[in-house]
């Protein structure tokens, strides 16, 4: 491994079908005032809300709620949550839901005591908090983002057509604890399940497709990807398979808790393209990624050919005998495409509502990253988006 890095991840995880009970271990560590944060109400239908509320009451917590957090949390919703948390004098933000709810809780955490506009400070200027932040805990009900064990928070501004993620530098912004019960994911609709699976896979790819050295992180990434291929196929055929879903949940966490990024420059252009598409369409995050991935990877493949060959052989079991590097790498991406279609992922941004007249605006909203094998110019972005239509 080349370069220098530090690694710290303070999030405590509780995993398994009895994990929720560990809230009784965590809640006494925080003050009386808790803000319960959740999404559109599915946790009320499946009973998770009642279980969590009962534990909060048994621990004598004074509870306020922020309900209705949408899949792509908006800046207006952020302002609303900040107001609720301030008025409640919150001691803990407890997110119960998927990655968007966890992201949102972290955005509220850094904004409650911020004297400036958090959108301007954190999402346009990418500054770090210079104020006291609130502790966050997560009860995960949907997997994909890895938000339960990282310091990232994505917020959407529909007025400016921007969807921006900020990965905060300070590990105190990571959740203090996260509860991962795979059973909580079993009621998820198939579309959301497979979107989350691809989000996991692409998180690994974004870190894997960078660097030229022999890096231990790449070996870990290949193992995670191979595990996900097995468990995704099991879950796709039988969404109620607990073992398959538990492996997906565990892989999601390790895909984006910063472990496999160590010693890597990382890419993240698929996310930048997908998030800009999402700002225009409000589409499911994982599907925006799947729709732009193959055109992007085919475009950059010649610049990172050795890694794409390794990807084909070590992840997709492509036989390289008697073939050129270009053939092997191409077969790897073809195998990836077959798997994506097998899961039922969206393969075109037009299926998400994107139109040709949006392409220029989506390109303008795409942040250009420099850590991958090719730094794109604007025309390349436009071409990739057109190929994705």
Secondary structure, DSSP 8 states (H G I E B T S, - for coil): --S--------EEEESTTGGGGHHHHGGGS-SEEEEEE-SSHHHHSSHHHHHHHHHHHTT-EEEEE----SS-BHHHHHHHHHHHHHTT-SEEEEEESHHHHHHHHHHHHHTT-SS-HIIIIIIS-----S---EEEEEESS-SS-GGGS-EEEEEETTTTEEEEEE-S-GGGS-SEEEE-GGGGTTS-HHHHHHHHHHHHHHHHHHHSS-SS--HHHHHHHHHHHHHHHHHHHHHH-TT-HHHHHHHHHHHHHHSSSGGGTT-----HHHHHHHHHHHHH---HHHHHHHHHHHHHHHHGGGGHHHHHHHHHHHH----TT--HHHHHHHHHHHHHHHHHHHT----GGGGT--GGGHHHHHHT-----SSS----HHHHHHHHHHH-
